[in-house]
Amino acid sequence: MPIRVAHVGTGNVGRLALAGLIESPDYTVTGVCVSSPEKLGRDAGDLAGLEVTTGIAAVGDLDDLLATDPECVVYCAMGDTRLKEAIEDCRRLLAAGVNVVGSAPGMLQYPWNALPPKYIARVEDAAEQGDSSLFITGVDPGFANDLLPLALTGTCQTVEQVRCLEIADYATYDGATVMFDVMGFGQPLDEVPMLLQPGILSLAWGPAIQQLASGLGLTLDAITEDYERVAAPTGFDIAAGRIPEGGLAALRFQVRGMVADRPVIVVEHITRLREDLCPDWPRPAQEGGSYRVEIVGEPSYHVDICPTSRNGDHNHAAIVAAAGRIVNAIPTVVAAPSGIRTMLDLPLVTRPGRFVEAAARV
């Protein structure tokens, strides 16, 4: 019997996740919740970018969504700029007896040693009350810096360092809030955006680093961070808007999990808005962007992950992967014990959303 699933959020990830739910025979979509007034009342198929009419009209309130009696909610609402609200949304859903799988809030991917215990306890208590479970995932933070590196370290006799990189041109990423408000692209370099405020990088990627540390059997002494920024030599346009001359156009940051004075786990991002910027920074393994896992040990590994899509470029492919990871995990999470679940305690998810003939994929 298909699992009854409701959906929250129809942005870049949410739209593709909703399409996956609608097209899969494994799920019955019960409702869709949106935050934008212009999306209220629109059909779920329209919001998912599909040429189908589902008869499900978007609502703007979680209570209305819960009234559709879902077993699980896919939560893809914005979490970067509304962390407390996103945590409270998840807590409400869990307390109502509804499992949650989603892309936000990212800190619930692995909150231990990252969030204050009282906040974790509130979510765990809600899950116990509702006998429900929660799993937050994606690509990065997500499977590119938890599942993939730990699959490799499990073959090693010794490990000295694990490094996970995203190397990408974000010029085609159409997400103005993330690009401008969170990451600060286009802003003068004397302004410090939200992401680069002291401690925010560690809050955003600290859970992924702590999860890796747990999987490796390590206790970290500290998490440190640093970044470099480069201004645009001339003005130019990107999918999300205009980058003026002198505005931020390239960003490189590192978040390090430290044992004593040694970085043993590193998450590094190299983000350009033009291919010609910062030629001395690491380059992706394919045009546009790729992910990389580097392990120093015995044996050592250098593994490039190059997502591609028939329907878009590297940025689109990565978003498809994030949505697929979320949607495909639903049956496993619904069957899991109550509480905050992580990649470390869930069975391996191997089944794709659908298996189709090659001719149908052209």
C-alpha positions in Angstrom: 0.0 0.0 0.0 1.4 3.4 -0.9 2.6 5.6 2.0 0.5 8.7 2.6 2.9 11.7 2.3 2.3 15.4 2.6 4.8 18.0 1.5 6.1 21.4 2.8 8.0 23.9 0.6 8.3 24.1 -3.1 11.5 25.9 -3.7 14.5 24.5 -5.6 14.7 21.2 -3.7 11.1 21.0 -2.7 9.7 21.3 -6.2 11.7 18.4 -7.4 11.0 16.3 -4.3 7.2 17.0 -4.8 7.6 15.8 -8.4 9.2 12.6 -7.2 6.4 12.0 -4.8 3.7 12.5 -7.4 5.3 10.3 -10.0 6.2 7.4 -7.6 3.8 4.5 -7.2 5.1 4.1 -3.6 3.4 7.3 -2.3 0.1 9.0 -2.2 0.3 12.7 -1.9 -2.2 14.0 0.6 -1.5 17.7 0.7 1.0 20.5 0.0 1.8 23.5 2.2 3.5 26.6 0.9 4.6 30.0 2.4 4.2 32.3 -0.7 0.7 33.8 -1.1 0.9 33.5 -4.9 1.2 29.7 -4.5 -1.8 29.2 -2.3 -4.6 27.2 -4.0 -2.4 26.1 -6.9 -2.4 22.4 -7.8 0.4 20.2 -6.5 1.2 19.1 -10.1 1.6 22.7 -11.2 3.9 23.5 -8.3 6.0 20.5 -9.1 6.5 21.6 -12.7 4.6 18.6 -14.0 1.9 18.5 -16.7 -0.6 16.7 -14.5 -3.5 17.8 -12.3 -3.6 16.1 -9.0 -6.7 17.8 -7.5 -4.6 18.8 -4.4 -4.6 22.5 -3.8 -1.8 24.1 -1.8 -2.6 25.3 1.7 -0.7 27.8 3.9 -1.0 26.2 7.3 0.5 23.1 8.9 -2.8 22.3 10.7 -4.5 22.2 7.3 -1.8 19.9 6.1 -2.1 17.6 9.2 -5.8 17.4 8.5 -5.0 15.3 5.4 -3.8 12.5 7.7 -0.3 11.9 6.3 2.0 9.2 7.6 5.1 11.3 6.7 5.8 14.9 5.7 8.6 15.8 3.3 9.9 19.1 4.8 11.7 21.3 2.3 10.9 24.7 3.7 13.6 27.3 4.1 15.7 26.6 7.2 18.8 28.7 6.7 17.1 32.0 7.6 14.4 30.6 10.0 16.2 27.9 12.1 14.0 28.2 15.2 10.8 28.2 13.1 11.9 25.2 11.1 12.7 23.2 14.2 9.4 24.2 15.7 7.6 23.0 12.5 9.3 19.7 12.7 8.5 19.4 16.4 4.8 20.0 15.8 4.7 17.4 13.0 6.5 14.8 15.1 4.2 15.4 18.1 1.2 14.9 15.9 2.5 11.4 15.1 3.9 12.2 11.6 7.3 11.1 10.5 9.5 13.8 8.9 12.1 13.5 6.1 13.5 16.7 4.7 16.3 19.1 3.8 15.8 21.4 6.7 16.6 22.4 9.4 20.2 21.2 8.6 21.3 21.2 12.2 19.0 18.2 12.9 21.0 16.1 10.5 23.2 15.3 13.5 22.5 17.8 16.3 24.6 16.2 19.1 27.5 18.5 20.1 26.1 21.1 17.7 22.8 22.2 19.3 22.2 22.9 23.0 20.8 19.7 24.7 17.5 21.5 25.6 16.7 22.0 21.9 17.5 18.4 21.0 15.4 17.2 23.9 12.4 19.1 22.7 12.5 17.4 19.3 13.2 14.0 20.8 10.3 14.4 23.3 8.0 15.3 20.4 9.1 12.2 18.5 8.5 10.0 21.5 5.1 11.6 22.1 4.1 10.9 18.5 6.0 7.6 18.1 7.5 9.2 15.0 11.0 9.7 13.5 12.9 12.5 11.7 15.7 12.3 9.1 17.3 15.4 7.6 19.6 14.9 4.6 20.7 16.3 1.3 23.9 16.4 -0.7 26.2 18.8 1.2 25.6 18.7 4.1 24.4 15.2 3.2 25.5 12.1 1.4 28.6 13.8 -0.1 30.0 14.3 3.4 28.6 11.4 5.4 27.6 8.3 3.4 30.3 8.5 0.7 33.3 9.2 2.9 32.4 6.6 5.5 31.9 4.0 2.8 35.5 4.6 1.8 37.0 4.8 5.3 35.4 1.4 6.1 38.0 -0.1 3.7 41.0 1.6 5.3 43.5 0.2 7.7 44.5 3.7 8.9 43.0 7.1 8.4 44.8 10.4 9.0 42.4 12.9 7.5 39.1 13.0 5.7 38.4 16.0 3.4 35.1 16.6 1.6 34.9 19.3 -1.1 32.3 21.0 -3.1 33.8 22.8 -6.1 31.2 24.6 -8.1 30.2 27.5 -10.3 26.9 28.8 -8.8 26.1 31.3 -11.6 23.1 29.1 -12.7 21.8 28.5 -9.2 18.5 30.4 -9.1 18.0 31.0 -5.4 18.3 34.7 -4.5 17.8 34.2 -0.7 20.6 31.8 -0.4 22.9 33.5 -2.9 22.5 37.1 -1.7 21.1 37.1 1.8 22.9 34.0 3.2 26.1 33.7 1.2 26.5 37.4 0.5 27.3 37.3 -3.3 27.2 40.7 -4.8 27.8 42.5 -1.5 30.9 44.7 -0.9 33.7 42.8 0.8 33.5 45.1 3.8 30.1 43.6 4.6 30.0 40.2 6.3 26.9 38.2 5.2 25.0 35.8 7.4 27.0 32.7 6.5 30.3 34.3 7.3 29.4 35.7 10.7 31.6 34.1 13.4 30.5 30.6 14.2 27.8 30.3 11.5 29.9 28.1 9.2 30.5 25.8 12.2 26.8 25.7 12.9 26.0 24.9 9.3 28.6 22.2 8.7 29.4 21.2 12.3 26.6 18.6 12.4 28.1 16.9 9.3 31.6 17.0 10.8 30.3 15.6 14.2 28.5 12.8 12.4 31.7 11.9 10.5 33.6 11.9 13.7 31.1 9.6 15.3 31.2 7.2 12.4 35.0 7.3 12.6 35.1 6.7 16.4 36.6 10.1 17.1 36.0 12.8 19.7 36.7 16.2 18.4 38.4 18.9 20.6 37.2 21.8 18.5 35.6 22.9 15.2 37.4 25.8 13.4 36.6 27.8 10.3 38.1 30.3 7.9 37.3 31.8 4.5 38.6 33.8 1.5 36.6 36.2 -0.7 37.3 37.7 -4.1 35.4 40.6 -5.7 34.1 40.8 -9.2 36.5 42.6 -11.5 33.5 43.8 -13.6 29.7 43.6 -13.2 27.9 40.6 -14.6 24.5 38.8 -14.4 23.8 35.4 -12.9 20.6 33.4 -12.6 19.7 34.9 -9.2 20.4 38.6 -10.2 23.2 41.1 -10.8 26.7 41.0 -9.4 28.2 44.5 -9.4 31.8 45.4 -9.9 33.5 45.0 -6.5 30.8 42.7 -5.2 31.6 39.2 -3.8 32.0 36.8 -6.8 34.1 33.9 -5.4 34.1 32.3 -2.0 36.3 29.6 -0.5 35.8 28.4 3.1 36.9 25.5 5.3 35.3 24.0 8.4 37.7 21.8 10.3 37.1 19.1 13.0 40.2 19.2 15.2 41.9 16.6 17.4 44.5 18.6 19.4 46.0 20.9 16.8 45.4 18.6 13.8 42.5 18.9 11.3 41.2 15.4 10.9 37.9 16.1 9.2 37.6 19.0 6.8 34.6 20.3 4.8 35.8 22.7 2.1 33.7 24.7 -0.4 35.1 26.5 -3.5 32.3 28.6 -5.0 32.8 30.7 -8.1 30.3 32.7 -10.2 32.6 32.8 -13.2 34.9 30.1 -14.5 37.8 32.5 -14.9 37.9 33.6 -11.3 40.5 32.4 -8.9 42.4 30.1 -11.3 44.7 29.0 -8.5 41.9 27.5 -6.4 41.0 23.8 -6.9 39.1 23.1 -10.1 36.1 20.7 -10.5 36.5 17.3 -12.1 33.9 18.3 -14.7 32.8 21.6 -16.3 30.7 23.6 -13.8 31.1 21.6 -10.6 31.7 18.4 -8.8 32.1 16.9 -5.3 35.3 15.3 -4.0 36.3 13.0 -1.2 39.9 12.9 -0.2 41.1 10.4 2.4 44.7 10.3 3.6 45.4 6.9 5.0 46.2 3.4 4.0 44.9 3.1 1.4 44.4 6.8 0.4 41.6 7.9 -1.9 40.8 10.7 -4.2 37.2 10.3 -5.5 35.4 12.8 -7.7 31.6 12.7 -7.9 30.2 14.4 -11.0 26.4 14.7 -11.0 24.8 15.3 -14.4 21.3 15.6 -15.6 19.3 15.4 -18.9 17.3 18.4 -17.7 19.9 20.8 -16.6 23.5 21.5 -15.5 25.6 20.5 -12.5 23.6 22.7 -10.1 20.3 21.2 -11.3 21.7 17.6 -11.0 22.9 18.2 -7.4 19.4 19.5 -6.5 17.8 16.4 -8.1 20.2 14.2 -6.0 19.2 16.0 -2.8 15.5 15.6 -3.6 16.0 11.9 -4.5 17.9 11.2 -1.3 15.0 12.7 0.7 12.1 11.0 -1.1 13.8 7.6 -1.4 14.5 7.5 2.4 10.8 7.8 3.3 10.0 4.0 3.7 13.1 3.5 5.8 12.3 6.4 8.1 8.7 5.5 8.5 9.8 2.0 9.6 12.5 3.3 11.9 12.3 3.7 15.7 11.0 7.0 17.0 13.5 9.9 17.5 16.1 11.8 15.4 17.5 9.3 13.0 20.8 9.7 11.1 22.7 8.0 8.3 24.6 6.1 11.1 21.6 4.3 12.4 19.3 3.9 9.3 19.7 1.0 7.0 21.3 1.7 3.6 18.9 3.3 1.2 19.4 1.7 -2.2 16.1 1.8 -4.0 15.6 4.6 -6.6 12.3 6.4 -6.9 11.6 4.5 -10.1 13.4 2.1 -12.3 12.6 3.0 -16.0 13.5 1.7 -19.4 16.2 3.6 -21.2 13.9 4.8 -23.9 11.6 6.4 -21.4 14.5 8.5 -20.0 15.4 10.3 -23.3 
